């Protein structure tokens, strides 16, 4: 019965993969095939393309310190793990092991790729462009606690080597080159850059697994902070797909190492039971309080964290893809690989300064429902979060969307730790509000002050053509309406900024603004208060910045923005 059931499962996997699972010459297939960007296929589709890549790498020293580490690398462990991942004839008599290998081949394809795929981007393909932009470029191998070498590229500004640093984590079928285009733009915007990969990817030796990838992530973060002297608050993390889980797990592991006695309470409460049983009894009565208390003990805080196309719980994603396979069977087969991002978000709540979740609504590989679950976890943990839903993008083309949002100061009190939501469901391109942002917080009240994001000039209402609209009566707090007829019954303010853009503030309290058309305002000046009018399901401030466009419902066409915290 076990053999028959395993055969059914493997046949189902086979149909998903779309090719012979033993064909090592085809590095990407089925599910993985859909996870490879068009640009990547183009980059490595011909001998001339590969020659260009080799030439790019030949122009730069790649990890010149590798020879110094060669005697410290645990080659026996690396070889044993890689051998264990290979398919053997005897595996057909062990369905659990066979199914585990098949799943690992789908979700961790790195070590199964032969040349040129295993050679995918040991260097960013646009290093010359970084150099032309005035970068200092350095590559170095670091050694993880598993004694596995990981190649790290640091790209810094000559004039400001201490600038904030962006560290990137790619997805499961990706490479060190995945973020090179976005990284170049981030560098030109003033950030230093760190590009790296994992064991078994981008020519790094090793074998991917949850444990190994977590250690790779921890090692890279610790290297930057402990060896390179980077302040944790100056480290921004940008991750895609599987890389989101890898980044969060690495942060958690570092936190565990920095706070071993207290952080380990989540897994083992023996020390507290021995030393303070009364406190243990209180904490055990409220598990959520225990998690937050542990998180609060962490004394290291990071910069902004951006999760692009993340999943929530890996077992749920796996079950979605393998619908006929019982969840209990998948948990047994893949028990060591059950990534849990909501759990990490809660545990790390006090480490995260600001979280942005970006997800394409056309993502069929990891549906947007998982991003919504993570967004909810972040809100429950009181993390300032911006949920950016991108209407026209899928799982991988989102990486090519480098039209970054303009960063603005918050128009409400930053101590409220407001969530930021850009939702195509209500903020539609047709109305010009595609990039509008709603700011809301549990502490927000009717009458909370609203501040100007920029210097500017108060305009006549663009929708009526004269005066200001602040006469709409506010509903009681908690009394909301999604009736479309309420859509334009909002108290609002239009301010033309010093750079020619128009800022649109909506849902202001009746009579709260003392301004009139023609008045000048200064950035940070109070311009009104939060109200409860118009179409809304929660108390919030609606904000958009854009260009004047009479064809749109609100007479402006919004441009991408997000708020600094």
N, C-alpha and C positions, 0 to 999 in steps of 0.2 A: 504493500500500500504506500509506503514511504517513497519507494522508487517511482511508482506510477504518479504520485502527486508531484514529485520533483520534476518528472518529465513534463507534466502539464505546465508547471511554473516556468521551466526553462524554455519551453516552446513559446509561452507568452512573452518572455523576455526577448527571445529570438526575433519574434515578429516586431517588437519595438525597435530592436537594434537594426534590423534590416540588412544584416550581413552575417556571415559565419563568425561566431564569437572566437574561433581559434585563428582567424586570419589576421596575423599580426602586421601585415603590410598595409592595412587600412586603419590609420590611427583614429579616425573619427567616424562614427556611424550612428544611425537612428537618432536616439535622444541626444547624443553628443553632437551628431552632425548638425542638428538644429541649433546647437549652442556654440557654433563657430561662426564668427563674423565674416561677412563677405570680404572685407578688407584683408582678413587673415588668409582666406583661401587664395586671394590674389597674390599676397606677398610671397607665398611659398609654393605657387603653382608651377613655376618653371625654373630651369637651371640658372637662367640669367638673374631671376629674382633672388635665388639663394646666393649667387655670387655677389650680388650687391650687399646682401646681409653680411656675408663673410668679410667683404671689404670694409664695411662700416665697423665691424668688430676688430679688424686688423689695425685700424687707425687709432685704437684706444687700448691701453693696458687693461686687460680684464682680470681682476683679482690677482695682482702680482704677488700677493702674500700667500698664495695657495701652497707653494713649496714649503713654506715655514710650518704649515699645518699638517702636512701629509702624514707625519708619524703619529699625530694625535687623532686622526680620523679612524673611527671604528668600522673598518671595511668589512669585517666579518659580520657585524650586525646588519649592515646595509645589504650585503650579499644574501644573507639568510632571509631577510624580509622580502627582497625581490624574488627569491626562489619560491617563497611561500605563496606569492601571488600568481605564480604561473599555473596554468591548467595541466593536470596530470590525469592519466587514464583512471587511476584509482579513485579520483574524486567522484566518479559516478556512483560509487558505493557509499558515499557520505553526502546526502542531499543538502544538509545544512551548510557544509563547507563549500560545496560546489555553488550553491546559490549565493553565498557570501562573496565568493570570488567574482561571480557574474555582476553582482551589484557594485562591487568595488571597481570593476572594469568600466562600468557606466559612469559612476560618480567621481572616480579618481583616475582619469585616463592617462595621467602624466607618464608613469613609468612603462606604459604599454606602447608608447610611441617610438618607432624606429626613425632613423635619419631619413629625411630632414626634420621630421616632426619633433623628435627628441631634442633637436637643436634649436627649437623655436626660441628666438630672441633671448640670448644670454646678455644682450645689450639693447637698450632702447634704440629704435631704428632712426630716430631724429636727433642723435647726439650732436651732429654738425649744427643743427638749428639752435640747440641750446648754447653751443660754443659761440655762434654768431651773436647771440643775445647777451654775451658777456659772462658766461657761467664758468665756474671752477668745477671740473668734473673729476670724480674720484670713485674707483670701484675697489671693493675689499671683500674677501671672504670672512665670514664670522663662523664660529664653531658653536653649535647648539649643545645643550646638556646631553643630547643623544650622541654627541661626537660626530655630527653630520655637518658638512660645510654648506653655507648658504651665501650666495653672491648678493651684495648690496651695492647699489649705485647711489652716490650722493652728488647732487647738483646744486651748487650754492652760488649766491651773488657775491661778486668780488667786493662790492662796496658795503654790503650788509650781510655778512655771514651769520649773524645772530638773528636773522628774520624768522618769523614763524615757518614751520616746516610741515609740508604735506607728505604723509606716508600712505602708499597705495597697496591694496590687497586685491589681486585679480580673482576671477572665478575658476570653476573646476576644469574647463577646457581652455583656459587662458594661458598667458605668459607674461613675462616681465614687460612686454611691449604694449600690453592692452591699454594702459593709461597714458602712453607717451604723448598723444595728441593733447589730451586734457592737461597733463602735467606741464607741457610747454606753455599753454595759456596761463596756468596758475603761476608758473615761474615769471612770465612776463608781467603778471599782476603784482609781483613782489614777494612771492613765497619761495622758500627753498624747497627742494624736491628730494624724496627718497623713493627709489623704485627697487623692488626686490621680488622674490618668488618663494617657492617652497621646495622641500626635498622631493626629487622625482620630476620636477618641472624646470623649464628653462635651463637645461643642461646641468642642474644641480643633481648630484647623486642622492639616492635615498628612495624611500617608499612612502607614498601618502597614506595617512590614516588620521583619525581624529586626534589621537594622542600625539603623533608626530607633527601634524600641522599646527596644533596648539603650541607645541614647544618651539616650532619655527617662528611663529608669531611673537611669542614671549621673548625669544632670543633677539629678534630684530628690534623690538621696542626697548628692551633693556640695554642693548648695544648703543642705541641712540642717546638714551638718558644717562646711563651709568658710565659709558666709555667716552662718548662724544660730547657729553656735558650739556645736552639739550634739556631745557626746562620742560617738565611734563605739560605745563599749561600752554607751551608754545608748539606742542605737537598736535596737528590735526590729522585725523585718519579718514581716508576715503576708501570704501570697499564695495565690491560688486559680487552679487550672487553668493556662492560658497564663501568667497572672501569675507563677507559680512560676519559669518559664523566664526571664521578663523580669527578675525581681528578681535571680536568680543571675547572669544575663549582665551586668546593670548593676554588680553588686558586682565581677565579674571585670574589667570595663573600667576601673573606678576603680582597682583594684589594679594593672592594667597601666600606668596613667598615673602612679601613685605610685612604681612600681618599674620604669621602662621598660627599663633596661639588662638587669636580671636576669630579669624576668618574660618578656621576649621570647625567652628561650632556648628555650621550648617551640616557637616557630615559626621562630626563626632563631638558630643557634648560631655565627655568624661571629665575633662579638666574643670569645667564650670560646676559639674555635679559634685566634685570633690571639694572645691574651694568656696562655692557660693550657691548652695542648693536652693535658697529662697529665690534668688534671681533667676535660676534655671526654671523653677516652677512658673514664675511670671512669664518668662519668654515662651515656654512651651505652650502656654495657654493661648498665645497669639503668634502663630508661625510667621505671619507677615511682618509683625513687629520685630521678630528675631532677624529676618532677612535684612530689614532696613537698619537695625542696630549694628549688624555686622558691616553693612555698607558704609555706615556713618563713621566707623572706626578707621576707614582708609584715609590716609593723609596726603594722597597724591591725586591731583585733578588734571584732566586732560583738556585740550582745546575742543574744537568742533569735530563731531563725528558724523560722517555722511555715509548712509547705507543705501546702496543702489540695487534695486531688484532683489531684495532679501527674501528668504523664506522665514517661517516662524519655527515650528517644530519639524525636524527632518522626517520623523516617522509619518507625519500627516502628509507631507509632500510625497513621500514614497508610496503611501497608500493610495494617493490620488493617481499616481502613474501606474500602479499595479493593482487595478481595481478588483481583480478576481482572487488576489492573494489575501488571506486573513491577516489582520493587523497583528494578532498575537504571534503568527509565524514570522512576520517581518521583524518584530521586536526581538525574537529569539535569534534569527539569522544575523541581524545587523546590530546586536545589542551594544557593541563597543563604539558604534558610529552615530549614536542618536543625538545629534546636535539639537540644542534647545535655546533658541535666541531670546524668547520672552523671559525665560529664567535668568539669562545673563543680563538683560536690560534691567531687571529689578535688582539683581545683586550689585550691579555697577552704577546704580542710580546716583550715588554721591561722587562718582568719578567724572561724570559726563557734564561738561559745561553747557553744551547745546547739541541737539541731535536733529539731523535732517534725514528724512526718509524719502527717496525718489523712486517712483515705480511707474512703468508704462502701463496704461490701461489695455494695451494690445499684447501684453506679455502672456503667451500661452504656456511657456515653460514653467514659470513660477507665477501663478495668478495673483492679481493685486490683493486678493482677500488676505494673503499672508502679511502683506505690508500693513494692512488695516489692523491686523491682530497685534503687530509690533507697535503700531502707533498707540493703540489702546493701552498696551503694557507701559509705554513711556509716560502716558498721561496719568496712569494709576500710580506710577513711581514719582510723580511730580517733576519729571524731566522737561525742561523747555524743548519743545519739539516742533519741527516744521514738516508737514506731510505734503509733499509735492507730487501730485498726480499728473502724469504727462499723457495727454489724451491720445496722441498719434504714434506713440513709440512702443516697441516690443522689448524683449529681454536683452538683446545685444546691441541693437542700433541706438539704445539709450547712451551707450558709451561714446558715440559719435556726436551726441547732442552737447556741444560745448558752448552753447549760448547761455553763459552763466548769468545768474540773477544779480542785479545791482543790489548792493548791501546798504541798508538804510538804518538810521537810529530808530528805536522803538517809539511809536507815538503814544504809548501808554506806559505806566510805571513798570520798570523792568523788574522790580521786586515781586511783581505778581507772577513771574515765571510763565508768561503766556505761551500757549500753544499757537502755532501758525499753520493754517490750513489753506491750501490752494486746491479747489475742487472743481473739475470740469463738469460735475453734475449740476452745479448751480452757477459756476463762473464760466460762462460759455463764450466761445470765440465770436459767435454771432452777435453778442451784445457788447463786445469789446472788453469783457471782464475776464478773459481767459487766464490772465496772470494776477488777478486780484487776490489778496490775502485776507482771511478772517483771523482776527486776534481774539482769543478767548481764554479765560482762566476761572477756576472755581471762586477765586477771591474778587473777581470783577463785580462791580455793583452799578446800579443806575446812579449816575452822578460822579463816577470815577473820571478823573481828568484826562483829556486828550491833548497831545502836544504836537506842534508842527515838526515835520520831519526835515524841513529845509527852510531857508530864507525864501520869501516869496511875496506875491501880491494877490489879495483876495479878488476873485472874479465874480461877475454876475453869474447866477445859476445857469449852467450850460443847457439844462433841459427845458427851462421855461424862458430863458433869455433875459431875465431881469431880476434884480434883488437876490435875496437869500431864501432858501426854503428851510424854515425851522418851526413851522406852525403845526406840524402833525403831532397829535396827542399820543403820549407814551402809554403803553399798556402796563399793567402791574408786573412786577418782576415775577417770572415764572409763567406768565401768560403769553405764549408765543403763537405765531400763525405762519403757516406755510401756504396760505391762500395766495395764488399768483396775483390776485387783484391788489394785494398789499405791496407788491414789488416796487412800485414807484412812490409809495406813500412813506417816504423816508426823509428825515431831516438830514441835510447834507451840506458839504462845503467843498468848493473847488478853489484851489490855490495854484497859481502859476509860479513855478520855482525859478530860482536864479539861473538854472541851465535850460530853461525853456519848456521843461516838462510840466504836466498838469497833475497835481495830487488831488485825489478824490477821497474824502472822508464821509462815511455814511453810517446811519443809525445813531446820530447825535441826539442828545436830550433836548426836548422842546425848550426853546428860549435860552439854551446854555451858552451860545456864542454871542459875544458882544461886538463882533466884527461887522463890517459892512463892505460892500464892493469898493475897491480902491485902497483899502487899508494894507499897509505893509506889515508882514510878520517876520519874526526871527526864529531860527531853528531852536526848538526846545520851549518856545512860548506856548502857554496854555491857550488853546483856540476853541475849546468846548468841553462837553462832558458826554459820557456814555449814556445812550438812551435805549428804549425798547420800542421801536417802531419799525414799520416796513415788514417785509417777508423774512422771517427768522425762526429758528428752532432752538436758539440759545443766545444769551446775552453776549454780544461781541461788537468789535469795531470792524467794519468793512473798509479796506484801504486798497486803492489802485493808483499806480503812477503810469502815465502814458502820454500819447500825443492827441491833440484835438482831432476828432473825426465825427462830423455831423451825421454820418450814416449809421452810427452805433446808438443803441438805446440810451446809454448814459453819456454819449457825445465825446467819449475818449476811447482810444484803442490802447489797452494796457500793454506794458512791457514787463519782462521778468524782474521780480524783486524778492528780497527776503530781508529779515530784520536781524541786526546784530544784538547780542545779549551781553 
